[in-house]
Amino acid sequence: MDADPDPDTIRLQLAETVRAACIQAMRQGYQDAATSGLCAEGALEAAIGAAQQLDLEALLRAE
């Protein structure tokens, strides 16, 4: 008989999923901006924007 997963474990897994998605979005946003010729500061702003636009509902559905 399987026990229900610990709520703390579930929250930690969700947090790790969100963190990984944010890092991936920021890396891609930075790379895209830098490739387009933005300076480092502009590319960083683009990376932050990519994380802000991350579809959190899609992440929850994927879990």
PyMOL Python script that loads the backbone (N, CA, C, O; Angstrom):
from pymol import cmd

cmd.read_pdbstr("""\
ATOM      1  N   MET A   1       0.845  -1.176   0.000  1.00  0.00           N
ATOM      2  CA  MET A   1       0.000   0.000   0.000  1.00  0.00           C
ATOM      3  C   MET A   1       0.887   1.234   0.000  1.00  0.00           C
ATOM      4  O   MET A   1       1.736   1.391   0.877  1.00  0.00           O
ATOM      5  N   ASP A   2       0.695   2.108  -0.979  1.00  0.00           N
ATOM      6  CA  ASP A   2       1.500   3.324  -1.089  1.00  0.00           C
ATOM      7  C   ASP A   2       0.941   4.413  -0.192  1.00  0.00           C
ATOM      8  O   ASP A   2      -0.267   4.642  -0.148  1.00  0.00           O
ATOM      9  N   ALA A   3       1.837   5.080   0.523  1.00  0.00           N
ATOM     10  CA  ALA A   3       1.438   6.209   1.356  1.00  0.00           C
ATOM     11  C   ALA A   3       1.381   7.463   0.497  1.00  0.00           C
ATOM     12  O   ALA A   3       2.073   7.568  -0.516  1.00  0.00           O
ATOM     13  N   ASP A   4       0.548   8.413   0.912  1.00  0.00           N
ATOM     14  CA  ASP A   4       0.500   9.697   0.214  1.00  0.00           C
ATOM     15  C   ASP A   4       1.843  10.386   0.353  1.00  0.00           C
ATOM     16  O   ASP A   4       2.490  10.290   1.396  1.00  0.00           O
ATOM     17  N   PRO A   5       2.266  11.084  -0.697  1.00  0.00           N
ATOM     18  CA  PRO A   5       3.546  11.803  -0.619  1.00  0.00           C
ATOM     19  C   PRO A   5       3.482  12.892   0.450  1.00  0.00           C
ATOM     20  O   PRO A   5       2.433  13.492   0.687  1.00  0.00           O
ATOM     21  N   ASP A   6       4.597  13.126   1.070  1.00  0.00           N
ATOM     22  CA  ASP A   6       4.719  14.157   2.093  1.00  0.00           C
ATOM     23  C   ASP A   6       4.496  15.530   1.456  1.00  0.00           C
ATOM     24  O   ASP A   6       5.100  15.825   0.425  1.00  0.00           O
ATOM     25  N   PRO A   7       3.639  16.381   2.045  1.00  0.00           N
ATOM     26  CA  PRO A   7       3.401  17.716   1.472  1.00  0.00           C
ATOM     27  C   PRO A   7       4.677  18.539   1.309  1.00  0.00           C
ATOM     28  O   PRO A   7       4.801  19.302   0.351  1.00  0.00           O
ATOM     29  N   ASP A   8       5.614  18.395   2.224  1.00  0.00           N
ATOM     30  CA  ASP A   8       6.873  19.133   2.096  1.00  0.00           C
ATOM     31  C   ASP A   8       7.660  18.663   0.875  1.00  0.00           C
ATOM     32  O   ASP A   8       8.289  19.467   0.187  1.00  0.00           O
ATOM     33  N   THR A   9       7.622  17.375   0.615  1.00  0.00           N
ATOM     34  CA  THR A   9       8.307  16.824  -0.553  1.00  0.00           C
ATOM     35  C   THR A   9       7.669  17.345  -1.839  1.00  0.00           C
ATOM     36  O   THR A   9       8.370  17.688  -2.791  1.00  0.00           O
ATOM     37  N   ILE A  10       6.359  17.402  -1.861  1.00  0.00           N
ATOM     38  CA  ILE A  10       5.652  17.907  -3.043  1.00  0.00           C
ATOM     39  C   ILE A  10       5.995  19.370  -3.277  1.00  0.00           C
ATOM     40  O   ILE A  10       6.262  19.766  -4.412  1.00  0.00           O
ATOM     41  N   ARG A  11       5.992  20.178  -2.222  1.00  0.00           N
ATOM     42  CA  ARG A  11       6.321  21.601  -2.367  1.00  0.00           C
ATOM     43  C   ARG A  11       7.756  21.782  -2.834  1.00  0.00           C
ATOM     44  O   ARG A  11       8.035  22.649  -3.661  1.00  0.00           O
ATOM     45  N   LEU A  12       8.665  20.974  -2.312  1.00  0.00           N
ATOM     46  CA  LEU A  12      10.067  21.070  -2.717  1.00  0.00           C
ATOM     47  C   LEU A  12      10.228  20.701  -4.191  1.00  0.00           C
ATOM     48  O   LEU A  12      10.962  21.367  -4.920  1.00  0.00           O
ATOM     49  N   GLN A  13       9.556  19.658  -4.624  1.00  0.00           N
ATOM     50  CA  GLN A  13       9.625  19.264  -6.032  1.00  0.00           C
ATOM     51  C   GLN A  13       9.072  20.363  -6.933  1.00  0.00           C
ATOM     52  O   GLN A  13       9.634  20.642  -7.992  1.00  0.00           O
ATOM     53  N   LEU A  14       7.975  20.984  -6.517  1.00  0.00           N
ATOM     54  CA  LEU A  14       7.397  22.074  -7.299  1.00  0.00           C
ATOM     55  C   LEU A  14       8.358  23.254  -7.362  1.00  0.00           C
ATOM     56  O   LEU A  14       8.560  23.840  -8.426  1.00  0.00           O
ATOM     57  N   ALA A  15       8.950  23.602  -6.225  1.00  0.00           N
ATOM     58  CA  ALA A  15       9.906  24.713  -6.190  1.00  0.00           C
ATOM     59  C   ALA A  15      11.100  24.431  -7.094  1.00  0.00           C
ATOM     60  O   ALA A  15      11.571  25.328  -7.793  1.00  0.00           O
ATOM     61  N   GLU A  16      11.593  23.198  -7.089  1.00  0.00           N
ATOM     62  CA  GLU A  16      12.727  22.840  -7.943  1.00  0.00           C
ATOM     63  C   GLU A  16      12.344  22.918  -9.422  1.00  0.00           C
ATOM     64  O   GLU A  16      13.149  23.336 -10.253  1.00  0.00           O
ATOM     65  N   THR A  17      11.127  22.519  -9.744  1.00  0.00           N
ATOM     66  CA  THR A  17      10.649  22.602 -11.122  1.00  0.00           C
ATOM     67  C   THR A  17      10.564  24.048 -11.579  1.00  0.00           C
ATOM     68  O   THR A  17      10.983  24.381 -12.688  1.00  0.00           O
ATOM     69  N   VAL A  18      10.018  24.913 -10.721  1.00  0.00           N
ATOM     70  CA  VAL A  18       9.900  26.335 -11.053  1.00  0.00           C
ATOM     71  C   VAL A  18      11.278  26.962 -11.195  1.00  0.00           C
ATOM     72  O   VAL A  18      11.517  27.737 -12.121  1.00  0.00           O
ATOM     73  N   ARG A  19      12.188  26.631 -10.280  1.00  0.00           N
ATOM     74  CA  ARG A  19      13.544  27.187 -10.359  1.00  0.00           C
ATOM     75  C   ARG A  19      14.216  26.786 -11.671  1.00  0.00           C
ATOM     76  O   ARG A  19      14.815  27.624 -12.345  1.00  0.00           O
ATOM     77  N   ALA A  20      14.119  25.519 -12.029  1.00  0.00           N
ATOM     78  CA  ALA A  20      14.746  25.045 -13.269  1.00  0.00           C
ATOM     79  C   ALA A  20      14.136  25.737 -14.487  1.00  0.00           C
ATOM     80  O   ALA A  20      14.852  26.096 -15.421  1.00  0.00           O
ATOM     81  N   ALA A  21      12.823  25.922 -14.478  1.00  0.00           N
ATOM     82  CA  ALA A  21      12.170  26.597 -15.602  1.00  0.00           C
ATOM     83  C   ALA A  21      12.598  28.056 -15.690  1.00  0.00           C
ATOM     84  O   ALA A  21      12.803  28.576 -16.787  1.00  0.00           O
ATOM     85  N   CYS A  22      12.733  28.720 -14.546  1.00  0.00           N
ATOM     86  CA  CYS A  22      13.188  30.116 -14.538  1.00  0.00           C
ATOM     87  C   CYS A  22      14.608  30.229 -15.087  1.00  0.00           C
ATOM     88  O   CYS A  22      14.898  31.105 -15.903  1.00  0.00           O
ATOM     89  N   ILE A  23      15.474  29.354 -14.644  1.00  0.00           N
ATOM     90  CA  ILE A  23      16.862  29.382 -15.117  1.00  0.00           C
ATOM     91  C   ILE A  23      16.911  29.147 -16.620  1.00  0.00           C
ATOM     92  O   ILE A  23      17.636  29.839 -17.335  1.00  0.00           O
ATOM     93  N   GLN A  24      16.146  28.177 -17.100  1.00  0.00           N
ATOM     94  CA  GLN A  24      16.129  27.890 -18.535  1.00  0.00           C
ATOM     95  C   GLN A  24      15.599  29.091 -19.317  1.00  0.00           C
ATOM     96  O   GLN A  24      16.173  29.461 -20.341  1.00  0.00           O
ATOM     97  N   ALA A  25      14.516  29.700 -18.849  1.00  0.00           N
ATOM     98  CA  ALA A  25      13.938  30.857 -19.540  1.00  0.00           C
ATOM     99  C   ALA A  25      14.912  32.025 -19.546  1.00  0.00           C
ATOM    100  O   ALA A  25      15.049  32.713 -20.558  1.00  0.00           O
ATOM    101  N   MET A  26      15.586  32.252 -18.433  1.00  0.00           N
ATOM    102  CA  MET A  26      16.522  33.372 -18.353  1.00  0.00           C
ATOM    103  C   MET A  26      17.737  33.145 -19.244  1.00  0.00           C
ATOM    104  O   MET A  26      18.202  34.070 -19.910  1.00  0.00           O
ATOM    105  N   ARG A  27      18.245  31.930 -19.259  1.00  0.00           N
ATOM    106  CA  ARG A  27      19.389  31.638 -20.138  1.00  0.00           C
ATOM    107  C   ARG A  27      19.019  31.857 -21.599  1.00  0.00           C
ATOM    108  O   ARG A  27      19.777  32.456 -22.362  1.00  0.00           O
ATOM    109  N   GLN A  28      17.838  31.362 -21.980  1.00  0.00           N
ATOM    110  CA  GLN A  28      17.412  31.500 -23.373  1.00  0.00           C
ATOM    111  C   GLN A  28      17.147  32.962 -23.709  1.00  0.00           C
ATOM    112  O   GLN A  28      17.523  33.429 -24.784  1.00  0.00           O
ATOM    113  N   GLY A  29      16.504  33.684 -22.800  1.00  0.00           N
ATOM    114  CA  GLY A  29      16.238  35.101 -23.033  1.00  0.00           C
ATOM    115  C   GLY A  29      17.512  35.908 -23.165  1.00  0.00           C
ATOM    116  O   GLY A  29      17.615  36.785 -24.022  1.00  0.00           O
ATOM    117  N   TYR A  30      18.488  35.610 -22.310  1.00  0.00           N
ATOM    118  CA  TYR A  30      19.778  36.317 -22.372  1.00  0.00           C
ATOM    119  C   TYR A  30      20.485  36.007 -23.684  1.00  0.00           C
ATOM    120  O   TYR A  30      20.991  36.904 -24.359  1.00  0.00           O
ATOM    121  N   GLN A  31      20.514  34.728 -24.036  1.00  0.00           N
ATOM    122  CA  GLN A  31      21.200  34.322 -25.267  1.00  0.00           C
ATOM    123  C   GLN A  31      20.547  34.957 -26.496  1.00  0.00           C
ATOM    124  O   GLN A  31      21.238  35.449 -27.388  1.00  0.00           O
ATOM    125  N   ASP A  32      19.226  34.942 -26.536  1.00  0.00           N
ATOM    126  CA  ASP A  32      18.520  35.542 -27.676  1.00  0.00           C
ATOM    127  C   ASP A  32      18.814  37.034 -27.778  1.00  0.00           C
ATOM    128  O   ASP A  32      19.050  37.552 -28.869  1.00  0.00           O
ATOM    129  N   ALA A  33      18.797  37.724 -26.636  1.00  0.00           N
ATOM    130  CA  ALA A  33      19.037  39.167 -26.633  1.00  0.00           C
ATOM    131  C   ALA A  33      20.475  39.488 -27.016  1.00  0.00           C
ATOM    132  O   ALA A  33      20.725  40.416 -27.785  1.00  0.00           O
ATOM    133  N   ALA A  34      21.410  38.729 -26.484  1.00  0.00           N
ATOM    134  CA  ALA A  34      22.824  38.968 -26.796  1.00  0.00           C
ATOM    135  C   ALA A  34      23.097  38.701 -28.276  1.00  0.00           C
ATOM    136  O   ALA A  34      23.857  39.430 -28.913  1.00  0.00           O
ATOM    137  N   THR A  35      22.477  37.659 -28.816  1.00  0.00           N
ATOM    138  CA  THR A  35      22.637  37.340 -30.231  1.00  0.00           C
ATOM    139  C   THR A  35      22.056  38.447 -31.109  1.00  0.00           C
ATOM    140  O   THR A  35      22.538  38.695 -32.214  1.00  0.00           O
ATOM    141  N   SER A  36      21.024  39.104 -30.606  1.00  0.00           N
ATOM    142  CA  SER A  36      20.396  40.208 -31.348  1.00  0.00           C
ATOM    143  C   SER A  36      21.182  41.504 -31.243  1.00  0.00           C
ATOM    144  O   SER A  36      20.825  42.500 -31.871  1.00  0.00           O
ATOM    145  N   GLY A  37      22.253  41.497 -30.449  1.00  0.00           N
ATOM    146  CA  GLY A  37      23.112  42.668 -30.361  1.00  0.00           C
ATOM    147  C   GLY A  37      22.902  43.540 -29.142  1.00  0.00           C
ATOM    148  O   GLY A  37      23.519  44.601 -29.041  1.00  0.00           O
ATOM    149  N   LEU A  38      22.054  43.132 -28.212  1.00  0.00           N
ATOM    150  CA  LEU A  38      21.877  43.930 -27.005  1.00  0.00           C
ATOM    151  C   LEU A  38      23.136  43.873 -26.151  1.00  0.00           C
ATOM    152  O   LEU A  38      23.867  42.883 -26.165  1.00  0.00           O
ATOM    153  N   CYS A  39      23.376  44.945 -25.410  1.00  0.00           N
ATOM    154  CA  CYS A  39      24.505  44.963 -24.480  1.00  0.00           C
ATOM    155  C   CYS A  39      24.181  44.023 -23.316  1.00  0.00           C
ATOM    156  O   CYS A  39      23.068  43.506 -23.220  1.00  0.00           O
ATOM    157  N   ALA A  40      25.147  43.807 -22.444  1.00  0.00           N
ATOM    158  CA  ALA A  40      24.953  42.887 -21.323  1.00  0.00           C
ATOM    159  C   ALA A  40      23.782  43.314 -20.444  1.00  0.00           C
ATOM    160  O   ALA A  40      22.993  42.478 -20.005  1.00  0.00           O
ATOM    161  N   GLU A  41      23.671  44.615 -20.187  1.00  0.00           N
ATOM    162  CA  GLU A  41      22.570  45.095 -19.339  1.00  0.00           C
ATOM    163  C   GLU A  41      21.219  44.851 -20.016  1.00  0.00           C
ATOM    164  O   GLU A  41      20.261  44.435 -19.365  1.00  0.00           O
ATOM    165  N   GLY A  42      21.150  45.107 -21.304  1.00  0.00           N
ATOM    166  CA  GLY A  42      19.914  44.863 -22.046  1.00  0.00           C
ATOM    167  C   GLY A  42      19.566  43.388 -22.101  1.00  0.00           C
ATOM    168  O   GLY A  42      18.399  43.012 -21.994  1.00  0.00           O
ATOM    169  N   ALA A  43      20.582  42.555 -22.268  1.00  0.00           N
ATOM    170  CA  ALA A  43      20.352  41.114 -22.302  1.00  0.00           C
ATOM    171  C   ALA A  43      19.871  40.614 -20.946  1.00  0.00           C
ATOM    172  O   ALA A  43      19.028  39.720 -20.872  1.00  0.00           O
ATOM    173  N   LEU A  44      20.408  41.191 -19.874  1.00  0.00           N
ATOM    174  CA  LEU A  44      19.957  40.815 -18.533  1.00  0.00           C
ATOM    175  C   LEU A  44      18.494  41.204 -18.342  1.00  0.00           C
ATOM    176  O   LEU A  44      17.715  40.428 -17.787  1.00  0.00           O
ATOM    177  N   GLU A  45      18.120  42.386 -18.792  1.00  0.00           N
ATOM    178  CA  GLU A  45      16.720  42.814 -18.707  1.00  0.00           C
ATOM    179  C   GLU A  45      15.825  41.857 -19.496  1.00  0.00           C
ATOM    180  O   GLU A  45      14.727  41.524 -19.049  1.00  0.00           O
ATOM    181  N   ALA A  46      16.284  41.419 -20.652  1.00  0.00           N
ATOM    182  CA  ALA A  46      15.519  40.467 -21.455  1.00  0.00           C
ATOM    183  C   ALA A  46      15.384  39.131 -20.729  1.00  0.00           C
ATOM    184  O   ALA A  46      14.333  38.492 -20.784  1.00  0.00           O
ATOM    185  N   ALA A  47      16.441  38.717 -20.054  1.00  0.00           N
ATOM    186  CA  ALA A  47      16.400  37.465 -19.300  1.00  0.00           C
ATOM    187  C   ALA A  47      15.391  37.552 -18.165  1.00  0.00           C
ATOM    188  O   ALA A  47      14.630  36.613 -17.929  1.00  0.00           O
ATOM    189  N   ILE A  48      15.386  38.672 -17.467  1.00  0.00           N
ATOM    190  CA  ILE A  48      14.428  38.869 -16.378  1.00  0.00           C
ATOM    191  C   ILE A  48      13.006  38.871 -16.937  1.00  0.00           C
ATOM    192  O   ILE A  48      12.098  38.282 -16.350  1.00  0.00           O
ATOM    193  N   GLY A  49      12.823  39.534 -18.071  1.00  0.00           N
ATOM    194  CA  GLY A  49      11.513  39.551 -18.713  1.00  0.00           C
ATOM    195  C   GLY A  49      11.049  38.156 -19.097  1.00  0.00           C
ATOM    196  O   GLY A  49       9.865  37.840 -18.986  1.00  0.00           O
ATOM    197  N   ALA A  50      11.970  37.329 -19.544  1.00  0.00           N
ATOM    198  CA  ALA A  50      11.619  35.953 -19.910  1.00  0.00           C
ATOM    199  C   ALA A  50      11.124  35.180 -18.696  1.00  0.00           C
ATOM    200  O   ALA A  50      10.167  34.412 -18.798  1.00  0.00           O
ATOM    201  N   ALA A  51      11.763  35.374 -17.553  1.00  0.00           N
ATOM    202  CA  ALA A  51      11.329  34.699 -16.329  1.00  0.00           C
ATOM    203  C   ALA A  51       9.964  35.224 -15.887  1.00  0.00           C
ATOM    204  O   ALA A  51       9.128  34.456 -15.412  1.00  0.00           O
ATOM    205  N   GLN A  52       9.738  36.526 -16.041  1.00  0.00           N
ATOM    206  CA  GLN A  52       8.459  37.110 -15.651  1.00  0.00           C
ATOM    207  C   GLN A  52       7.319  36.604 -16.526  1.00  0.00           C
ATOM    208  O   GLN A  52       6.178  36.529 -16.071  1.00  0.00           O
ATOM    209  N   GLN A  53       7.610  36.262 -17.760  1.00  0.00           N
ATOM    210  CA  GLN A  53       6.579  35.797 -18.687  1.00  0.00           C
ATOM    211  C   GLN A  53       6.383  34.286 -18.647  1.00  0.00           C
ATOM    212  O   GLN A  53       5.562  33.750 -19.391  1.00  0.00           O
ATOM    213  N   LEU A  54       7.112  33.606 -17.805  1.00  0.00           N
ATOM    214  CA  LEU A  54       7.018  32.153 -17.703  1.00  0.00           C
ATOM    215  C   LEU A  54       5.582  31.746 -17.377  1.00  0.00           C
ATOM    216  O   LEU A  54       4.967  32.320 -16.478  1.00  0.00           O
ATOM    217  N   ASP A  55       5.052  30.777 -18.086  1.00  0.00           N
ATOM    218  CA  ASP A  55       3.684  30.301 -17.887  1.00  0.00           C
ATOM    219  C   ASP A  55       3.671  29.309 -16.722  1.00  0.00           C
ATOM    220  O   ASP A  55       3.935  28.120 -16.902  1.00  0.00           O
ATOM    221  N   LEU A  56       3.362  29.813 -15.529  1.00  0.00           N
ATOM    222  CA  LEU A  56       3.378  28.972 -14.336  1.00  0.00           C
ATOM    223  C   LEU A  56       2.260  27.934 -14.363  1.00  0.00           C
ATOM    224  O   LEU A  56       2.433  26.829 -13.848  1.00  0.00           O
ATOM    225  N   GLU A  57       1.131  28.271 -14.948  1.00  0.00           N
ATOM    226  CA  GLU A  57       0.042  27.301 -15.041  1.00  0.00           C
ATOM    227  C   GLU A  57       0.457  26.100 -15.890  1.00  0.00           C
ATOM    228  O   GLU A  57       0.081  24.967 -15.590  1.00  0.00           O
ATOM    229  N   ALA A  58       1.217  26.340 -16.931  1.00  0.00           N
ATOM    230  CA  ALA A  58       1.704  25.235 -17.762  1.00  0.00           C
ATOM    231  C   ALA A  58       2.648  24.342 -16.961  1.00  0.00           C
ATOM    232  O   ALA A  58       2.643  23.122 -17.123  1.00  0.00           O
ATOM    233  N   LEU A  59       3.456  24.953 -16.101  1.00  0.00           N
ATOM    234  CA  LEU A  59       4.343  24.157 -15.250  1.00  0.00           C
ATOM    235  C   LEU A  59       3.538  23.270 -14.311  1.00  0.00           C
ATOM    236  O   LEU A  59       3.879  22.106 -14.103  1.00  0.00           O
ATOM    237  N   LEU A  60       2.472  23.819 -13.745  1.00  0.00           N
ATOM    238  CA  LEU A  60       1.640  23.041 -12.832  1.00  0.00           C
ATOM    239  C   LEU A  60       0.948  21.898 -13.562  1.00  0.00           C
ATOM    240  O   LEU A  60       0.818  20.802 -13.015  1.00  0.00           O
ATOM    241  N   ARG A  61       0.507  22.141 -14.782  1.00  0.00           N
ATOM    242  CA  ARG A  61      -0.146  21.080 -15.562  1.00  0.00           C
ATOM    243  C   ARG A  61       0.844  19.977 -15.912  1.00  0.00           C
ATOM    244  O   ARG A  61       0.461  18.811 -16.010  1.00  0.00           O
ATOM    245  N   ALA A  62       2.103  20.329 -16.100  1.00  0.00           N
ATOM    246  CA  ALA A  62       3.125  19.349 -16.487  1.00  0.00           C
ATOM    247  C   ALA A  62       3.498  18.436 -15.330  1.00  0.00           C
ATOM    248  O   ALA A  62       3.992  17.328 -15.542  1.00  0.00           O
ATOM    249  N   GLU A  63       3.262  18.894 -14.116  1.00  0.00           N
ATOM    250  CA  GLU A  63       3.647  18.103 -12.936  1.00  0.00           C
ATOM    251  C   GLU A  63       2.797  16.895 -12.785  1.00  0.00           C
ATOM    252  O   GLU A  63       2.985  16.120 -11.847  1.00  0.00           O
TER     253      GLU A  63
END
""", "prot")
cmd.dss("prot")
cmd.show_as("cartoon", "prot")
cmd.util.cbc("prot")
cmd.orient("prot")
